[in-house]
Amino acid sequence: MVSLRSMPRWTAEADVVVLGAGLSGLVAAVTAHEAGAHVLVLEKMGPDRAGGISRVRYPQIVWAPRPEKLSALIAYQTALNEPNPLPEPELRAWAEDMVGLSPWVGEHIAAAGYVWSPWDASVLNWVPGPEFPEMPGADCVDRLFAAGPGSGGLWRAFAALREHRGIAIRYDARAFELVQNGDQSVAGVLAREGNQTTAVRAHRGVVVATGGFDAAPELLRDYMGFAEAYPIGSPHNTGDGFRLLQRAGAAMWHVRNPTITGGVWPAIKVPEHAAAFFAAQNLGVGSYIEVAKDHRRFYAETGGWNRFHNKLQRFGGWVDQPIATMLPVHMILDDRVRRACRLARPIYWNAEMEHRWSADNSVEVAKGWVIQAGTIAELAAKIGRDPEALMATVERYNTDARLGQDPEFGRAPERVAPILEPPFYALALVPGLVGTTGGARRLPDGRVLDHDDHVIPGLFEAGELGSPLANLYENGSFLTEAIRSGRAAGASAARARS
């Protein structure tokens, strides 16, 4: 914490200072501006890489529960968050925001020149409906909207609104410290712009909307227990806001949920890029397996984990996809799979911003990202595995696959095929994260609480950072909460006492 008494001078000022130009930050800025506040946005990246995961999130779905589904929504979110319940008054206030959100979003999307329409199920061959239909209140998931055209429509629409309305933004300005009064209230923020330190006075409040910490290895290890994990979304989500809030005295929550909200996904990390590629799942050709540290298979590779954001029901509860505890993991495949199946999904950060994975994987083989060999034994040696152990695993799988079965893990017969056609390939898989929800505990209106459950005056939070969503994830929730919380925090900050 930097004390207000120690500040020699302010170099900029605004009524409301928003940290981060992702979707939640832009919504907060637009909302505060509409309420008559003078707003300044500080974004640590340049304009070509700003926006966080919301810039590349696909599909851009907003979950829009109907007002008459309020009670069902409360019941459903309670079940999704178990065992991390929100206090009932807070949950009800959150749900009331949710059921009233769609008209406001549609109005702003249209004002930006974008299209706001019901979700087109043909885009992903996915019909809207609850991911967990057996849970109480699940029928509240019956209406989804999307912004278009193209990917990132929600983020692009609010980025356009910020620009059209003349809301000031300073790029390449990384906030690193909050300035606080003796009573803990937040008076401003310090940011680094190149070699200079900028001191920004916030007359009414600071909104921290800097995203998660999925690109902060030390935080992932210390708070979530990941020895290794990588962002599939923005590689710039390095936990800046998480640390700011800790130093400001905020109480933290949802840092480690029973399952990782948003899921642990198989991903592909290569040295050339900071983010990981989203690995394809349930490949259309079955001549492949995945092996763990002991060179053996460890789960049903086509078991449908992705239908529940890479969680599966076990022993009456839900568990994460086990890749994080099995490292190193390799996919072993033959040339039929290589020719027919793109091994990385063409979505999220790398696909949008860095490299479009080739349809037949030939480019990635040439780059050395996919390892090729003439035999399984040679392939094992190239990836540092015991040749005899890997050959034994492949032969055991092939023996069963020739009969169209998988007694070891129960893959469906149509998804089983022997690994026979050379050359053979290995692809290293790692845990990939689409987001982390840990952050400061906040009220539905965005105000941040300290360790005694007292509001820290002048401090607000929005988006993935400190999200009220915990444990299980309903499709569209992160973007919806980014909008809901940004709107709430922007309005609260604008009406805060100077």
Phi, psi and omega per residue, in radians:
M1 nan 2.374 3.017
V2 -1.814 2.249 -3.109
S3 -1.387 2.508 3.075
L4 -1.040 -0.589 -3.135
R5 -1.081 -0.482 -3.076
S6 -1.488 -0.056 -3.072
M7 -1.394 2.064 3.117
P8 -1.261 -0.696 3.127
R9 -2.891 2.738 3.040
W10 -1.654 2.459 3.132
T11 -1.818 -0.164 3.064
A12 -2.773 2.834 3.132
E13 -2.680 2.752 3.075
A14 -2.827 2.877 3.019
D15 -1.201 -0.854 -3.111
V16 -2.190 2.228 3.071
V17 -1.906 2.169 -3.138
V18 -1.881 2.213 3.122
L19 -1.742 1.945 3.115
G20 1.915 2.316 -3.130
A21 -1.967 0.606 2.923
G22 -1.367 -2.983 -3.073
L23 -1.065 -0.816 -3.102
S24 -1.126 -0.698 3.119
G25 -1.144 -0.721 3.129
L26 -1.168 -0.717 3.100
V27 -1.096 -0.744 3.101
A28 -1.055 -0.752 -3.125
A29 -1.126 -0.794 3.138
V30 -1.104 -0.754 -3.121
T31 -1.130 -0.791 3.128
A32 -1.110 -0.684 3.113
H33 -1.093 -0.748 3.120
E34 -1.111 -0.462 3.117
A35 -1.465 0.066 3.077
G36 1.667 0.102 -3.127
A37 -1.470 2.589 2.954
H38 -1.442 2.114 -2.969
V39 -2.054 2.448 3.004
L40 -2.256 2.267 3.093
V41 -1.813 2.287 3.029
L42 -1.919 2.147 -3.107
E43 -2.196 2.196 -3.016
K44 -1.275 -0.383 3.137
M45 -1.686 2.919 3.016
G46 -1.329 2.988 -3.069
P47 -1.102 -0.423 -3.116
D48 -1.384 -0.225 -3.116
R49 -2.286 0.141 3.102
A50 -1.302 2.809 3.011
G51 2.016 -0.252 3.117
G52 1.061 -2.713 -3.076
I53 -1.191 -0.445 -3.121
S54 -1.163 -0.347 3.092
R55 -1.203 -0.522 -3.033
V56 -2.102 0.034 -3.084
R57 -1.067 2.312 3.124
Y58 -2.487 2.348 -0.090
P59 -1.357 2.776 -3.130
Q60 -1.510 1.308 -3.049
I61 -1.706 2.384 2.991
V62 -2.015 2.208 3.092
W63 -1.460 2.063 -3.026
A64 -2.126 1.380 3.126
P65 -1.070 2.529 3.131
R66 -1.328 2.608 3.141
P67 -0.967 -0.612 -3.127
E68 -1.260 -0.137 3.125
K69 -1.723 0.305 -3.064
L70 -0.989 -0.868 -3.106
S71 -1.117 -0.687 3.116
A72 -1.136 -0.698 3.123
L73 -1.083 -0.758 3.122
I74 -1.061 -0.769 3.140
A75 -1.138 -0.728 -3.085
Y76 -1.188 -0.811 -3.129
Q77 -1.171 -0.562 3.042
T78 -1.040 -0.771 3.131
A79 -1.182 -0.694 3.132
L80 -1.125 -0.664 -3.072
N81 -1.405 -0.254 -3.082
E82 -0.940 2.294 0.128
P83 -1.766 0.676 3.113
N84 -2.027 1.161 -3.016
P85 -1.213 2.545 2.927
L86 -1.467 2.491 3.030
P87 -0.965 2.481 -2.999
E88 -0.946 -0.789 3.134
P89 -1.074 -0.668 3.121
E90 -1.193 -0.730 3.130
L91 -1.092 -0.737 -3.141
R92 -1.130 -0.751 3.119
A93 -1.093 -0.720 3.085
W94 -1.065 -0.809 -3.102
A95 -1.142 -0.651 3.106
E96 -1.123 -0.656 3.020
D97 -1.057 -0.774 -3.062
M98 -1.080 -0.808 -3.062
V99 -1.277 -0.271 3.099
G100 -1.784 0.159 -2.968
L101 -1.407 -0.693 -2.936
S102 -0.995 -0.824 -3.136
P103 -1.058 -0.686 3.133
W104 -1.117 -0.779 3.139
V105 -1.116 -0.805 -3.130
G106 -1.016 -0.708 3.117
E107 -1.084 -0.754 -3.106
H108 -1.299 -0.629 3.083
I109 -1.078 -0.777 3.136
A110 -1.115 -0.682 3.136
A111 -1.102 -0.469 3.128
A112 -1.507 -0.082 3.140
G113 1.533 0.296 3.128
Y114 -1.870 2.946 -3.066
V115 -1.778 2.275 3.119
W116 -2.021 1.966 -2.989
S117 -2.565 2.792 3.055
P118 -1.001 2.575 -3.104
W119 -1.051 2.285 3.103
D120 -1.523 1.869 -3.050
A121 -1.107 -0.360 -3.104
S122 -1.282 -0.298 -3.070
V123 -1.077 -0.810 -3.139
L124 -2.037 0.244 -3.069
N125 0.925 0.760 -3.071
W126 -2.324 2.110 -3.129
V127 -1.549 2.255 -3.132
P128 -0.968 2.437 3.126
G129 3.010 2.855 -3.086
P130 -1.164 2.502 3.055
E131 -1.271 -0.421 -3.082
F132 -2.227 1.217 -2.996
P133 -1.120 -0.314 -3.127
E134 -1.386 -0.171 -3.081
M135 -1.433 2.648 3.113
P136 -1.070 2.414 3.098
G137 1.391 0.115 -3.059
A138 -1.081 -0.362 -3.126
D139 -1.248 -0.013 3.028
C140 -1.260 -0.239 3.126
V141 -1.636 1.435 -3.129
D142 -2.372 0.144 -3.129
R143 -2.616 2.091 3.102
L144 -2.207 2.523 3.100
F145 -2.163 2.822 3.092
A146 -2.477 2.666 3.087
A147 -1.904 2.382 -3.122
G148 -2.563 -3.051 0.081
P149 -1.466 2.900 3.041
G150 1.373 -3.133 3.137
S151 -1.413 2.759 3.111
G152 1.185 0.406 -3.032
G153 -1.070 -0.699 3.132
L154 -1.102 -0.853 -3.126
W155 -1.100 -0.773 -3.113
R156 -1.124 -0.624 3.130
A157 -1.122 -0.810 -3.123
F158 -1.314 -0.464 3.004
A159 -1.125 -0.694 3.102
A160 -1.156 -0.711 3.110
L161 -1.084 -0.731 3.109
R162 -1.019 -0.766 -3.115
E163 -1.208 -0.803 -3.106
H164 -1.066 -0.566 -3.078
R165 -1.627 0.096 3.037
G166 1.212 0.471 3.106
I167 -1.319 2.163 -3.026
A168 -1.200 2.490 3.053
I169 -2.422 2.460 3.045
R170 -2.064 1.990 3.116
Y171 -1.464 2.891 -3.133
D172 0.955 0.653 -3.128
A173 -2.178 1.728 -3.080
R174 -1.649 2.000 3.084
A175 -1.201 2.314 -3.119
F176 -2.241 -0.130 3.136
E177 -2.809 2.452 3.005
L178 -1.596 2.555 3.075
V179 -1.776 2.216 -3.040
Q180 -2.227 2.601 3.014
N181 -1.360 3.040 3.120
G182 -1.103 -0.431 3.121
D183 -1.553 0.235 3.104
Q184 1.433 -0.164 -3.122
S185 -1.140 2.569 -3.048
V186 -1.581 2.214 -3.097
A187 -1.882 -0.281 -3.107
G188 3.036 -2.874 -3.049
V189 -2.609 2.567 3.022
L190 -1.801 2.396 3.141
A191 -2.389 2.617 3.077
R192 -1.756 2.187 3.048
E193 -2.112 1.740 -3.012
G194 1.156 -2.184 3.117
N195 -1.652 0.075 -3.076
Q196 -1.811 2.597 3.005
T197 -1.809 2.185 3.117
T198 -1.818 2.273 3.090
A199 -1.877 1.964 -3.046
V200 -1.883 2.108 3.092
R201 -1.396 2.279 3.074
A202 -1.982 1.847 -3.035
H203 -1.200 -0.556 -3.094
R204 -2.007 -0.567 3.126
G205 2.977 2.865 3.071
V206 -2.006 2.232 3.066
V207 -1.790 2.042 3.126
V208 -1.624 1.970 -3.092
A209 -2.401 0.937 -2.984
T210 -1.684 0.145 3.114
G211 1.409 -3.047 -3.030
G212 -1.489 -2.787 -3.131
F213 -2.208 0.585 -3.132
D214 -1.235 -0.167 3.050
A215 -1.959 0.478 3.108
A216 -2.116 1.577 -3.035
P217 -0.968 -0.658 -3.088
E218 -1.215 -0.627 3.096
L219 -1.254 -0.672 3.091
L220 -1.081 -0.664 -3.140
R221 -1.284 -0.835 -3.013
D222 -1.282 -0.584 -3.034
Y223 -1.849 -0.431 -3.076
M224 -2.096 -0.111 3.047
G225 1.396 0.267 3.138
F226 -1.478 2.043 3.012
A227 -1.184 -0.524 -3.136
E228 -2.728 2.245 3.058
A229 -2.862 2.695 -3.028
Y230 -2.423 2.680 3.099
P231 -1.336 2.374 2.931
I232 -1.558 -0.459 3.063
G233 -1.509 -2.421 -3.017
S234 -1.180 2.270 3.041
P235 -1.304 0.004 -3.115
H236 -1.738 0.072 3.067
N237 -1.425 1.317 -2.984
T238 -1.756 0.300 3.009
G239 1.426 0.327 -3.118
D240 -1.014 -0.836 -3.113
G241 -1.169 -0.628 3.100
F242 -0.993 -0.809 -3.131
R243 -1.211 -0.702 3.098
L244 -0.974 -0.824 -3.084
L245 -1.185 -0.676 3.072
Q246 -1.034 -0.827 -3.098
R247 -1.194 -0.414 3.129
A248 -1.399 -0.090 3.110
G249 1.634 0.290 -3.123
A250 -1.318 2.546 2.970
A251 -1.354 2.432 -3.087
M252 -1.838 2.609 3.079
W253 -2.573 2.907 3.060
H254 0.957 0.529 3.108
V255 -1.296 -0.658 3.108
R256 -2.360 1.704 3.117
N257 -1.446 2.812 3.116
P258 -0.957 -0.688 2.925
T259 -2.137 2.736 -3.084
I260 -1.348 1.950 3.140
T261 -0.992 2.188 -3.057
G262 1.670 -0.339 2.994
G263 1.672 2.715 2.965
V264 -1.803 2.042 -2.998
W265 -1.940 2.500 2.969
P266 -1.077 2.278 -3.074
A267 -2.406 2.938 -3.086
I268 -2.167 2.029 -3.138
K269 -1.891 2.216 3.099
V270 -2.138 2.661 -3.046
P271 -1.083 -0.477 -3.038
E272 -1.240 -0.311 -3.037
H273 -2.318 2.470 -3.096
A274 -1.298 -0.624 3.085
A275 -1.497 2.893 3.107
A276 -1.786 2.678 3.028
F277 -1.401 2.559 3.091
F278 -1.374 1.888 -3.099
A279 -1.209 2.504 3.081
A280 -1.254 2.636 3.122
Q281 -2.263 2.798 3.127
N282 0.902 0.960 -3.086
L283 -1.066 2.612 -3.062
G284 -1.250 -0.311 3.066
V285 -1.970 2.278 -2.944
G286 -1.568 0.111 -3.057
S287 -1.521 1.136 3.088
Y288 -2.724 2.756 3.032
I289 -2.484 2.994 3.016
E290 -2.206 2.370 -3.071
V291 -2.145 2.602 -3.088
A292 -1.700 -2.880 -3.066
K293 -1.008 -0.578 -3.110
D294 -1.553 0.216 3.082
H295 1.268 0.222 -3.133
R296 -1.991 2.752 3.021
R297 -1.130 2.701 -3.083
F298 -2.379 -0.018 3.098
Y299 -2.973 3.018 3.075
A300 -1.386 1.879 -3.021
E301 -1.076 -0.426 -3.136
T302 -1.978 0.592 -2.984
G303 -1.431 0.117 3.077
G304 1.445 0.320 3.123
W305 -1.003 -0.660 -3.039
N306 -1.148 -0.320 3.133
R307 -1.197 -0.343 -3.121
F308 -2.139 0.679 -3.102
H309 0.926 0.802 3.065
N310 1.038 0.725 2.965
K311 -2.182 2.714 3.110
L312 -2.482 2.569 -3.115
Q313 -1.386 2.230 3.125
R314 -2.487 2.291 3.042
F315 0.979 0.598 3.100
G316 1.489 -0.047 3.097
G317 -2.242 -2.922 -3.128
W318 -2.096 2.484 3.131
V319 -2.270 2.727 3.101
D320 -1.362 2.717 2.971
Q321 -0.929 2.326 -2.884
P322 -1.431 0.141 -3.010
I323 -1.018 -0.600 -3.044
A324 -1.110 -0.451 -3.100
T325 -1.753 0.100 -3.040
M326 -2.033 0.103 -3.013
L327 -1.112 2.558 -0.032
P328 -1.346 2.569 3.136
V329 -2.106 2.400 3.051
H330 -2.266 2.436 2.884
M331 -1.506 2.291 3.101
I332 -1.963 2.203 -3.041
L333 -2.508 2.859 3.079
D334 -1.881 -3.081 -3.002
D335 -1.235 -0.379 3.083
R336 -1.104 -0.753 3.113
V337 -1.169 -0.783 -3.108
R338 -0.992 -0.756 -3.101
R339 -1.243 -0.613 -2.923
A340 -1.735 -0.367 -2.948
C341 -2.237 2.084 3.013
R342 -1.127 2.188 -3.022
L343 -1.438 -0.196 3.071
A344 -2.201 2.396 3.124
R345 -1.258 2.412 -3.052
P346 -1.447 0.883 -3.118
I347 -2.435 2.922 3.099
Y348 1.309 -2.906 -2.816
W349 -1.007 -0.988 -3.049
N350 -1.063 -0.756 -3.117
A351 -1.124 -0.624 -3.111
E352 -1.454 -0.582 -2.924
M353 -2.010 -0.376 -2.948
E354 -2.151 -0.999 -2.980
H355 -2.700 2.217 3.081
R356 -1.589 1.969 -3.064
W357 -1.092 2.361 -3.073
S358 -1.242 2.630 -3.045
A359 -1.127 -0.609 -3.121
D360 -1.836 0.148 3.074
N361 1.174 0.159 -3.070
S362 -1.179 -0.648 3.132
V363 -1.110 -0.720 -3.089
E364 -1.295 -0.527 3.004
V365 -1.127 -0.779 3.133
A366 -1.100 -0.580 3.121
K367 -1.329 -0.232 -3.086
G368 1.508 0.131 3.101
W369 -1.296 -0.570 3.040
V370 -1.920 2.120 -3.035
I371 -1.510 2.328 -3.083
Q372 -2.052 2.520 3.078
A373 -2.715 2.802 -3.103
G374 -1.384 -0.441 3.138
T375 -2.368 2.858 3.100
I376 -1.142 -0.663 3.125
A377 -1.099 -0.769 3.117
E378 -1.132 -0.679 3.125
L379 -1.108 -0.748 3.127
A380 -1.027 -0.773 -3.136
A381 -1.086 -0.660 -3.107
K382 -1.189 -0.505 -3.095
I383 -1.835 0.205 3.044
G384 1.318 0.540 3.120
R385 -1.968 2.782 3.113
D386 -1.223 2.027 -3.064
P387 -1.017 -0.771 -3.094
E388 -1.157 -0.690 -3.140
A389 -1.149 -0.758 -3.140
L390 -1.189 -0.703 3.104
M391 -1.077 -0.684 3.138
A392 -1.128 -0.686 3.109
T393 -1.133 -0.789 -3.140
V394 -1.118 -0.735 -3.118
E395 -1.167 -0.679 3.100
R396 -1.074 -0.777 3.105
Y397 -1.111 -0.782 -3.099
N398 -1.093 -0.683 3.141
T399 -1.019 -0.773 3.117
D400 -1.288 -0.676 -3.076
A401 -1.137 -0.562 3.093
R402 -1.070 -0.442 3.111
L403 -1.655 0.071 3.126
G404 1.241 0.595 -3.100
Q405 -2.494 2.889 3.103
D406 -2.495 1.317 -3.089
P407 -1.126 -0.397 -3.092
E408 -1.225 -0.756 -3.076
F409 -2.300 -0.103 2.979
G410 1.404 0.525 2.999
R411 -1.071 2.509 -3.137
A412 -1.086 2.539 -3.087
P413 -0.937 -0.677 -3.127
E414 -1.233 -0.175 3.117
R415 -1.931 0.335 3.120
V416 -2.057 2.252 3.066
A417 -2.696 2.472 -3.121
P418 -1.197 2.627 3.128
I419 -1.581 1.693 -2.953
L420 -2.225 -0.547 -2.911
E421 -1.575 1.968 3.117
P422 -1.336 2.855 -0.091
P423 -1.215 2.886 -3.136
F424 -1.864 2.757 -3.015
Y425 -2.384 2.679 3.034
A426 -2.282 2.394 3.119
L427 -2.252 2.070 3.111
A428 -1.230 2.309 3.109
L429 -2.006 2.493 -3.138
V430 -2.336 2.855 3.055
P431 -1.218 2.280 3.078
G432 -2.031 2.462 -3.093
L433 -2.093 2.338 3.029
V434 -1.561 -0.155 3.097
G435 2.982 2.876 3.018
T436 -2.224 2.454 -3.073
T437 -1.768 -0.051 -3.112
G438 -1.179 2.505 3.109
G439 3.041 -2.771 -3.127
A440 -1.304 2.496 3.039
R441 -1.215 2.249 -3.097
R442 -2.275 2.723 3.012
L443 -1.433 2.851 -3.128
P444 -1.010 -0.425 3.111
D445 -1.526 0.139 3.037
G446 1.641 -0.172 3.136
R447 -1.200 2.443 -3.064
V448 -1.669 2.473 -3.116
L449 -1.831 2.603 3.057
D450 -1.621 -2.990 -3.053
H451 -1.242 -0.221 3.074
D452 -1.810 0.285 -3.125
D453 1.100 0.464 3.032
H454 -1.710 2.508 3.093
V455 -1.196 2.351 3.007
I456 -1.523 1.870 -3.050
P457 -1.026 2.395 3.077
G458 1.428 0.062 -3.113
L459 -2.066 2.209 -3.098
F460 -2.327 2.793 -3.060
E461 -2.499 2.576 -3.134
A462 -2.644 2.698 3.016
G463 1.561 -2.701 -3.100
E464 -1.061 -0.641 3.130
L465 -1.118 1.979 3.137
G466 1.271 0.461 -3.110
S467 -1.032 2.522 3.035
P468 -1.273 -0.181 3.130
L469 -1.329 2.307 -3.110
A470 -2.505 2.605 3.066
N471 1.239 -1.898 -3.031
L472 -1.429 2.673 -2.973
Y473 -2.159 2.226 3.036
E474 -1.651 2.366 -3.044
N475 -0.963 2.306 -3.131
G476 1.594 -0.094 -3.017
S477 -1.157 -0.705 -3.041
F478 -1.124 -0.813 3.138
L479 -1.185 -0.660 3.109
T480 -1.098 -0.786 3.126
E481 -1.177 -0.557 3.061
A482 -1.046 -0.773 3.139
I483 -1.229 -0.852 -3.105
R484 -1.023 -0.854 -3.074
S485 -1.265 -0.593 3.070
G486 -1.113 -0.749 3.105
R487 -1.097 -0.779 -3.119
A488 -1.138 -0.806 -3.110
A489 -1.177 -0.693 3.106
G490 -1.081 -0.741 3.126
A491 -1.164 -0.736 -3.135
S492 -1.118 -0.764 -3.125
A493 -1.136 -0.673 -3.113
A494 -1.144 -0.550 -3.130
R495 -1.695 0.057 3.116
A496 -1.165 2.663 3.130
R497 -1.246 2.368 -3.124
S498 -1.166 nan nan
